[in-house]
Amino acid sequence: MVSVIAGATTTREAPARRVPAGYTLRTATAQDIGGARAVMLDTVYRDLRSGYVPRWHADIIDPEGHYLLPERCTLLVVLHDGEVVATGAVRDRGPQAPPNPQWVADRFPSGTTAQLCRIYVRPEHRRHGLARVLVRELGEFAARAGGYTSLYLHTDPSVPGAEPFWRSMAREVCDERTLPGGGQGIVHFELPMPGPGGASAPNVR
């Protein structure tokens, strides 16, 4: 049976959501950290091609401190045959300026912004809808956590499939490629915050 395993606190509890047969989606536990870290590191080296950069990737080295311990943050994992094959997280920190544009940072302040991050799926498990399920679960977590007014993310459009995926679910806020000098070349998005019962709010600012 495929299920979502709730975390230790009421805030982290999540309703069961259907995922493809053979997969299990759950809130990460200490036993999942090594597998989750492997998925994240493989992605930043293979897909993002940045390699590990301490100022960007400290959360990958310490997922517990960034996602499991803070009450309004979370890390979800998808398992297949007992192995972590996908990850997704919420952090309570908005984009910072610099390096992001100041107006983007002002629009999504830390504390009231739920930032979706580390939504990574191993290549051999893509095209099964896992990322979409993760996004929905993370949005519903943010709505249950309370105090969040915005659901934000950014993506690197050079990663194959990333930009069209997010454009199918979210609204563009800033495409840095259009800024003088091209900025960081990333695209900032906002998703509708789910309302009661998990339904998405009708409007995105």
N, C-alpha and C positions, 0 to 999 in steps of 0.2 A: 504493500500500500504506500502510495506517495503521500507525504505529509509535510507540513511545516512544523518544526519543533520550536516551541516558544522559549524565549530566554527566561532569565531569572526574575525579572520584574514585570509588573503590570504594563509598564510603558512598552516593553519589548514584545508583548504578546501579539500574535498575528493570526488572522483567520487562515484556514487551509486554502490553498489555491492550486488548481490543477497544473501540473507540469507533465512533460512527456513521460510515458512509461519508461521505467528504468532509472529515473532521476529522482533525487530527493532535495528539497529546498528547506534550509533551516537557518536559524540564527546561529552564528559561529560560536563554537565553544573552544576551550583551550586546546583540545585535541585536533581542531581544524586549522590552527594557526600556521603550522608548517606547510600544509598543502595550499592554503590561501596565499601565503607569502611566495610560494613557488610560482603560482599562476600569475601573480602581480609582477614578479621580477622577470619572468619569461616574456611578459607582454611589453615591459618598458625596454627590454633589450631587443626583442624581435620586431614588434610592431611600431612602437614609438621611436626606437633607435636612438634613444637618449642615453641608455645605460642608467645605472644608479647614480642619482645626483642627490646628495644629502639634503639640500635645502628644499627639494621638491618631494622627496620620497621617504622622509623620516617615518611616516606612518606605515610604510611597508615593513620596515625593520621592527617597529613596535606597534603592531595592530591592537594589542590589548590596551595599551595606554591611550590610543587614539579613538578606538571604536567600542571595545568591550566594557571598559570601566565607566566612561561618562554616560550618564543616564539618557541623555538626549541624542546619543550617537549609536550607531549599530553597524554590524558587519554581517551580511548574509552570504551563505555559500550554497552552491549546488554540487551535489555528489553523484557520481556514477560509479558503480561497483566499488564503493567505499573510498573513491578518490575525489578530491576537490577539483572540479573542472570549470567552475565559474565563481565569480565574486561580485559583490556590490556593496557599497557603504554609504552612510550618511554621516557627515561631519557638521558641527555647529559653527562653522567658520566660513565667512563669505570671502570673495576674492579680494586680494590686497593690492594696494597701489603705492608705489610700483610693485610688480611690473605691469599690472593691469591698468587700463584707463581709470582715472580718478572717478569719473562719473559712473562707471560700472561698479566700482567699490562702494560708492555712496548709495547706489540703488540697492545693493545687496549687503547690508551691514552684518557683521558677525553677531551671533546671538539670536537674531530673528530670521536668519537665512539658513535653510537646510540645504547643504551642498551635496549633490550626488557625486560620487567619485568611485574609482577603482571598479567600474562595471566592465569586467573583462571575462571573456569566454575563450577557452582553448579552441584553436582552429578546428579540430576534428569534431567539436561539439556545437559548432555554430549552425545557424539555420534550423534550429529546433524551437525557437521562440524563448530561449532562456533569458536573454537580455531584457526582453519586454516584460516577462514575469518579474524579474528583479526590479525593474524600474517601478512597476506598479506596487510591489511590496514595500519598496523604500519610500515611495510617496505616501503610502498609507501609514507607515511607521512615523513619518514626519508629522502627519496630521494628528495622530494619536499622542505624540510626544508633547504637544502643546507649546505655545509661544513662538512657533514659526509662522511667518507670514509670506515667505517666498520659498520656492523650490528652484534652485539654480544649479547649473552645470556648465562646464566648458569642454570643448573637444578639439582635437588636432585633426583638421580635415585632410591631412596627408595620409592618415591611416585608412586603408581601403574599407569602404562601407560605413565609416563612422559618421560622416556628415549626413548622408541620406537617411541613415537610421534615426538620428536625432531630429532631423527636419520633419520626419514622419510623426513625431511625438511631441515636439516642443516648439516654442516660438523664438526666433532669433532676436537677440537683444543687441549684439554688436559683432560684426565680422571684422576682425582686426586687419584682415587683408586689404580692406578698403581704406584704412587709415594711412596718413602720410608715413612712408617708410615701411608699411606693412605690419607694424607692431610685432607681436609674437607669432602672428600667422594663425592664431586660434580663433574659434567662434564661441561666443557666449550665448547661452540659451536659458529660457525660463519655462518651466512646466507648470500647468495648473495644479494648485494644491487640492488634493482630494477632499471632498466634503464628507458629511456624515454617511456612514454605510460604504465608504470607499469610492463614491462617485466623484469624478473630477469637477472642480468648480467651473462654472460656465465661462468665466472671463480670465484672461491673463493680462496683467498690467502691461 
